[in-house]
Amino acid sequence: MPEVRVQGAVKMANVVISYKILPKEVDVDFDELLKQIGQNLPTKVEVFADYQTEPIAFGLSAMIAHIKMPEDATGLLDELEQRIEGLPSVSRIQTLMVRRVS
């Protein structure tokens, strides 16, 4: 008997990506930065939880942000990272962890 597949019957999980976001300036407002990130996310991508800060050196801190997206979204991760790195107050980003959530 042939295998039957029903489209939409299986719901794919999401992934949460944790990023370390390094600002260009020492005195960045992380609440405002998270708001800018949320406004620049691609469709089906959202901020997952509140951010944390991590001291780097000489008064500079990094933001640890968590972003949720569908696990089956092809090419969406590259677009997401380009949008975050394109923000005026962001120097660079680093992926810390990718985990699956339901």
WOLIN-V389326 format. One record per residue. N is the residue number from 1. RES is the residue in one small letter. SS is DSSP state (a for helix, b for strand, c for the rest). PHI is phi as a letter, one per 40 degrees, with the letter a starting at -180 (NA if undefined). NEAR is the number of other ideal C-beta (glycine too) atoms within 12 Angstrom. Layout:
n=N res=RES ss=SS phi=PHI near=NEAR
n=N res=RES ss=SS phi=PHI near=NEAR
//
This chain:
n=1 res=m ss=c phi=NA near=3
n=2 res=p ss=c phi=c near=4
n=3 res=e ss=c phi=c near=5
n=4 res=v ss=c phi=b near=7
n=5 res=r ss=c phi=b near=8
n=6 res=v ss=c phi=b near=7
n=7 res=q ss=c phi=c near=7
n=8 res=g ss=c phi=g near=7
n=9 res=a ss=c phi=c near=8
n=10 res=v ss=c phi=b near=10
n=11 res=k ss=c phi=c near=11
n=12 res=m ss=c phi=c near=17
n=13 res=a ss=c phi=c near=16
n=14 res=n ss=b phi=b near=24
n=15 res=v ss=b phi=b near=27
n=16 res=v ss=b phi=b near=27
n=17 res=i ss=b phi=b near=37
n=18 res=s ss=b phi=b near=27
n=19 res=y ss=b phi=b near=34
n=20 res=k ss=b phi=c near=27
n=21 res=i ss=b phi=b near=39
n=22 res=l ss=b phi=c near=29
n=23 res=p ss=b phi=c near=34
n=24 res=k ss=c phi=c near=17
n=25 res=e ss=c phi=b near=16
n=26 res=v ss=c phi=c near=18
n=27 res=d ss=c phi=c near=13
n=28 res=v ss=c phi=c near=27
n=29 res=d ss=c phi=c near=17
n=30 res=f ss=a phi=c near=27
n=31 res=d ss=a phi=c near=16
n=32 res=e ss=a phi=c near=18
n=33 res=l ss=a phi=c near=34
n=34 res=l ss=a phi=c near=33
n=35 res=k ss=a phi=c near=18
n=36 res=q ss=a phi=c near=25
n=37 res=i ss=a phi=c near=34
n=38 res=g ss=a phi=d near=25
n=39 res=q ss=a phi=c near=16
n=40 res=n ss=c phi=b near=26
n=41 res=l ss=c phi=c near=29
n=42 res=p ss=c phi=c near=23
n=43 res=t ss=c phi=d near=13
n=44 res=k ss=c phi=g near=21
n=45 res=v ss=c phi=b near=31
n=46 res=e ss=b phi=a near=24
n=47 res=v ss=b phi=c near=29
n=48 res=f ss=c phi=c near=26
n=49 res=a ss=c phi=a near=16
n=50 res=d ss=c phi=c near=14
n=51 res=y ss=c phi=c near=29
n=52 res=q ss=b phi=b near=19
n=53 res=t ss=b phi=b near=23
n=54 res=e ss=b phi=b near=21
n=55 res=p ss=b phi=c near=14
n=56 res=i ss=b phi=b near=20
n=57 res=a ss=b phi=a near=10
n=58 res=f ss=c phi=f near=7
n=59 res=g ss=c phi=g near=12
n=60 res=l ss=b phi=c near=19
n=61 res=s ss=b phi=b near=24
n=62 res=a ss=b phi=b near=29
n=63 res=m ss=b phi=c near=40
n=64 res=i ss=b phi=b near=30
n=65 res=a ss=b phi=b near=43
n=66 res=h ss=b phi=b near=31
n=67 res=i ss=b phi=b near=42
n=68 res=k ss=b phi=b near=28
n=69 res=m ss=b phi=a near=33
n=70 res=p ss=b phi=c near=26
n=71 res=e ss=c phi=c near=23
n=72 res=d ss=c phi=c near=16
n=73 res=a ss=c phi=c near=23
n=74 res=t ss=c phi=c near=12
n=75 res=g ss=c phi=g near=15
n=76 res=l ss=a phi=c near=24
n=77 res=l ss=a phi=c near=26
n=78 res=d ss=a phi=c near=16
n=79 res=e ss=a phi=c near=21
n=80 res=l ss=a phi=d near=34
n=81 res=e ss=a phi=c near=28
n=82 res=q ss=a phi=c near=17
n=83 res=r ss=a phi=c near=24
n=84 res=i ss=a phi=c near=38
n=85 res=e ss=a phi=c near=24
n=86 res=g ss=c phi=c near=17
n=87 res=l ss=c phi=c near=30
n=88 res=p ss=c phi=c near=15
n=89 res=s ss=c phi=c near=27
n=90 res=v ss=b phi=c near=30
n=91 res=s ss=b phi=c near=23
n=92 res=r ss=b phi=a near=20
n=93 res=i ss=b phi=b near=30
n=94 res=q ss=b phi=b near=22
n=95 res=t ss=b phi=c near=24
n=96 res=l ss=b phi=c near=20
n=97 res=m ss=b phi=a near=18
n=98 res=v ss=b phi=b near=20
n=99 res=r ss=b phi=b near=19
n=100 res=r ss=b phi=c near=16
n=101 res=v ss=b phi=b near=21
n=102 res=s ss=c phi=c near=12
//
